[in-house]
Amino acid sequence: MKYIIVLSFLISLAACNQGEKIPDVSNIKIQLSTQRFEKDFFQLDSLHFAAALNQLQANYPSFGENFLTTILNVDPQWSADSISNYVRGFEKAYQPIYDSSEQVFKDFTPYEAAIKKGLQFVKYYFPKYQTPEKIITYIGPADGFGDILSDDAIIIGLHHHLGNQFSLYKSSLVQQVYPDYINRFFDPAHIAVNCMKNIVLDLYPERMDDKTLVQQMIEKGKRLYLLQHFLPNTQEYMLIGYSNEQMKGCNKNEKAIWDLFIKNNLLQSIDNNLIKNYIGDSPKTQELADEEGQFAPGNIGSFAGWQIVKKYMHKNPTISLPQLMGMDNDVIFNEAKYKP
């Protein structure tokens, strides 16, 4: 398995690329089909469970084994009876989750279509990239893995997309791993976003070691800019993982956000303990946020980095996405001359 995101299908009428013309990708051929692993799993023959489980693994050559060993943490050294009993225990415990997923995802066609459209944009900008040809949906432990990109498939954990008010997400089991500021995005609308985030990571794995805060901000901004072009009709707040109100607050207070970094001389810091306050998931940015975190949510450095990259690309519209991703971050920062 390559990449895992625990965190689209929400479409806006206006494009998110600030006036850029969205290319027509309708003629780009993408082979994509969906396999519903969770259906096969929860319908295994209980009278001949061990044999049925072996057959299920054979029907899903790469994912079946990974599901047992990586997702369910089955030890291959266990006896066949121990494995069967363990897996049946999970099946029984998660039957209500499966039943809920059957209601929410009775028809998966719209989500497959959204992912396929995203892959058409990926192929448009990166024609040599080998896009996955299948989607595999599954149900796993709620405090475990979610959406995954494997060598040959987009793998979607439906247990992380049942709606942010789903009761299981409020349990202590889930809250310990995925608190509210993360699980609030556990809804169907974020499926395509998570899938394309994994594609971005596959194209450009993150390497943040020894980078200054501003370099990391721009690195994150480049990935958001790329994601924006893979999902050009998806609203920006969904791409970065904010609420709509948080995104509006950030746009309204863009200057104050930038002043935080400038006035406190933060941009050239290499202190990872400091950097993590501004890059990555967190409920809010303490120095700026109100009690609800509406003004400045966490990951505010990525927001600022995104604005810098937008400014740079607005000045340099002939630069392609592959060229942008390969550019030195300091060059982007210096040439953008960002000043909200």
N, C-alpha and C positions, 0 to 999 in steps of 0.2 A: 504494500500500500504506500502511495507516495505522499499524499497530503490529506490532512484532516481539518475540517473547520466545524466547530460545534454550533457555531451560529448556524429573475424576479418576475414575480409575476404581476406586480402592481404597475400599471402602465399609466403614464401621464400623457396628456395631449401635446404638451410642449416638449421639444427635445431638450436634453440637459447639457448639450455641448455649446451653450452660449452663442447660438446663431449659426453654428456650423451646419452645413448641409449633410444630412445622414445619407450615406451611400446606399444604393439599391443592391441588396445581397440576395434577392429572391431567386436568382438563377444559379447560385452557388449550391452545388449538390452536397448534401450531408446525409450519410447513412446513419440512422439512429432508431433503435427499438428499445422497448422497456420490458424488463423481466421482473415480475412481482415475487421476489424470493419469500417475502413474509407470508404470502398466501400458501405457497408450497410447504413452508415450514410449519405453520399452524394447522395444516391439514394432514400432517403425517399420520400414517396408520399406527394407532396406539397399540394394536395387538402384535405388530411386528416392527416395533419402533427402531431397533438397532439396524435392521436391514433397510428400512425406509430412510433412515438418516444417512446411511452409506450411499444410497441411491441419490439422495438429494445432493450430496457432495459431488457425486459423479456428474449430475446435471448442471452443476455450477463449478466447473473445474478449478478456477482460481479462488473465487469468492467463498465457496463452501468451506474449504479448509480454514481460510482466514477468519470466517465468521466464528467457527468453533474455537480456534486457538487464540486469536487476537481480540475478538470482540467479547466472546463469552468466557475467555480465559480457561478453556479446557486444556488439561495437561495430556498430551498424546501418550504419555506413559501409563495413564489410567487404564484399567480394564474396560472392556466393552460395556459391561453392566454398569460400571461407575459413570462412564460417559453418558450412557442412556438415562440413568437416573438424574444426573446433574442437569442435562439438557431438558428433560421432561419437567424438572422443577422450575426451570426458567420459563418454559412454555406455559405452565399452569399459572405462574405468578403474573405473566404478562398477557394473558388472554384478554383481560379488559382493555389493555392498551391496543392490542390488535383489533379488537371490536370497534374501538373508537376510530382507529385509522381507516377501517373499512367504511365508516360513515363519511369521514373527511375526504378520503381519497378514493371514493367509489369510481370516479372517472379521473384517471391520471393524465388524460390526453392534453389538457391545457398546459400542464407543467412540462410535459415532454416538448410541446410546441415552443414554449418559452426558452427552454434549454437549446433546442435545435436552432432557433433564431440567433441566440448568443453564439453558438458554434459557427454559424454562417459569417458573423462579423469577425470571429477569431480567424477564420480561413481567409477572409478578405484581407485582413491586415498582415497575417502570417501564413501565406499560402503553403509553406513547407511543413507546417505543424500538423502532426498526425492526430486528428481529433478522435475521441472515443466513439465507438459505433454502438454502444449499448448503455442503457441505464439499468441499474439494479436497485430496487427498493428493498428495505429490510426494517425489522424492528429489533432494537438492541437494548441493553441496559440504559435507563434514563440518565444515569450519572457517568456514562461512558462515551464512546465515540459517536459522532454524528454523521456529517457528510464527508465523503472520502473520494479521492481520485486515485484509482489503481492503475496498473499498467494498461489495462484494456477496457476499463469501464468507469462511468460516473456512478458512484454508489451513494444513495440517499437514505439517511436514517429518518424514517417517517416519525419515529418517537420524538424527534426534535422539531416537529412541524405541526403539532396538533392544536395550535392556538395559544397565545400567551396567557390566557386565563385557565388553561387546562390544570386541573387540581394537582396532578402529579408534580408539576413544576414548582409548587409551593411547599412541597415536602422537604424535610431536613436533608434527606438523601440527595436530592437534586440541588438544593440551595447551597450545600457545602462546596459543590463543584461549579455550578452555574447559578450564581445569584441573580436577582431580578434584573439588574442592568445588562445581563447577558441573555437570560431566558425570555425577556420581553420580545425577542425577535424569533422565538420558536414558533413560527407560524408558516402557513403554506406560501405566503408572499415572498419569503426569503429563500426559497429553494433555488431559483435560477441565480440569484446573487451569490449564494454560497458556492454553487457549481462553478461560476465564472471566476470567483476568487481563487478557487483551487487551480483553475487553468492558468491564471496569472502567475501563481506560485510555481507551477510546473514550467512555464516559459522562463521565468526569472526568479529562481530561488533567492530568498533573502539572505544577505551576508552583512550583518551590522557590526561585526567586531571592529573595535578601534575607530569607529566613525564618530564625528562630533554630532551634537544634537541637530544642528541645521542640516548636516549631510543625511542624517536619518530621517528628518522631516521631509526632505525632498525625495528621498528614496521611497517613503510611504506615499508621497504625493504623486510620484510617477506611476505607482501601481494603481492608485485611485483613478488617475487620468486614463490609464489603460482600461480599467474596469468600466469606466464611463463610456468608452468607445465600443466595448463588447455588449453593453446594455444601454444604448443611447436613449431609450424611451423610459428608463427607470429613474425615478426621482432621486436626487442626490443624497437625501438624508438616509435612504435605504442602503446606498452603496457604502457609506462610511459607518453606518450602524448607529445613527442618531434617531431621535423622534423628529417629527416634522417641526415641532415647536423649538426643539434644541437647534435644529439647522437654521431656522429663521433667526434665532437669537445670535448664533455665530455670525451669520451674514450681516446682521444689523450692527454687531459690535466687533467687526473685523479689525478695526484700528486698535481697540483696547486689547484684543488678543495679541496682536503683533507687538504692541507696546510692552506687554508683559515680558516678552523675550528680549526686547531691545534694552529696556530700562534696567533690567536685572542682569544684563550681560550673560545670557544663557546660551546663546547660539553656538559658541565654540567649546562648550563644556563637553568633556569626555567622561564625566562621572555617571556611571550607569545607574546609580541609585537616584540621581537627579533626573536623568533622561527618562526613566520609566514613569515618572510623574506626568509626562507629557506625550509619551508614545505608548500606545496599546490600550487595552480595555481597562476602564475604571469608571466609577459612577459619576465623577465630576472632577473638574480642575479647581482645587481648593481656593486658589487665589482669586478666582473670577466668579465662581458659581454662586447662585443663590441657594437657598436650602433645598430646592428641588432639582438643582443642577440644570435648570433650564437655560441659563445664560451660557455657561461654558461646561459642557459635558466632558468626560474623559477623552483621551486621544486627541487633544486639541492641537498637538504638534503636527499630527497628520493633516488636520484641517488646514493649518497654515501652510504646510508644505504643498498641499494640493493647489492652494491659491497661487503660490509662487510658480508652480509648473504651468498652471493656466496662463499666467502672465507671460511667461517665457514663450509658450507656444503661440500665444496671440501675436507676439512680436516676430515669431519665426514660423509662419504657417506652412512653409514648404518642407519642414522637417517631418520625416515619417515617424510612426510609433517605434519601429525597431531602432531608428537612429536616436530617438529620445531616450529609450531605455538603456542604450549603450553610452550615453553621455556622462561626463564627469559631473557630479552634483554641485561642486563648487563653481563650475562654469555656468550651470543653470542659475544658481543663486546670484552670481555677480552680474550676469547679463540680463536677468529679469528686472533688476532694480526695483524690486517689490516694495511698495510703500503705500499701504491702504489709507 
